[in-house]
Amino acid sequence: MDAVVKTFPARSAGNSPIERPSREEAEAAVRTLIRWAGDDPSREGLLETPKRVAKAYEELFSGYRKDASEALSKIFRDVEGYDDLVLVKDIPFHSHCEHHMVPFAGVAHIAYYPEGGVVGLSKLARVVDIFARRLQTQETMTAEIVQAIDAALNPRGIAVLIEAEHMCMTMRGIQKPGASTTTCQFTGVFRDDPSEQVRFFTMLNRVRG
């Protein structure tokens, strides 16, 4: 039983740690939502649902308990002088919209020009996962990935492109299934030289083909 109040890092109005409720409080909140939706949390099919939801949330929002800087802390300096583009494409992710708390899912593409070192390719995927497993907007997630890579590697340039489908557009509201949202952000040589952006998109499409 989780009766201890804990804190975890998050974006907050005062930039202070958020007080984490107990497991019992979280389960009680789920029961309240079930009643608000119009069902009976004490019926057999829903009796264990609050526990399952709390456990699922620990996994779905595990990014709050992880640090992207730790994932990127191991830098390989001996790369035989390689300083050209590194591209990792089609990194799958799923996240939750911070406005409606419904899922959005898609793929992220990350490229950078090394400046004295590289990180393991799996670490880039891990960074995507860390930020995705928080309440998010796609725009903020894109910027957070760029900022984390820039702080750890200080590369000559970073390109991040994210493509996703948002259930808040397909399940509710306007209800337009299949609509895709694309966000991208460039730093360094990618931002300063449009030809580098062209190269990024060309390589991305070439690899896809």
C-alpha angles and dihedrals in degrees: 000000000000104000096146119098109233136186130221135182117265143144104277136167092248098034089238128128115278117240107239116218121229122265089253092055091049092051091048089053091054091051089052091052091049090054091045089052088056104258136110114251090199095063117106098254093052101034095099096031096098091056092046093049093049090050092047091050090055088060099036093050099034089123090083089067095049133076121219091204090062091051089054097040096102108078122181110217098176101079098138092253095304110161104152130106121310113198128184112181139187098024102173120222143163125206141163127251110242091215099057103007092234123130131270121184139181144110136298127212119201129188132171142168109234121234106196099328150022136219128229110277092235089059091066089054089048091054090052089051094048094056094038092057092068133073100279153163115224090235093055092044090055092052093045092054091050092048093049094050092045093051093049102040107018088211125185090252143350131206121189123178124179127190119189146158115227120214089205085071097041105036100037142010111020091007100210108157116201096030110138129204122208125195128177139176131190133196135182116354092002091058096040099043117048090197089066090056088052090051091050093053092042093053091044092054093041092054090047090054 
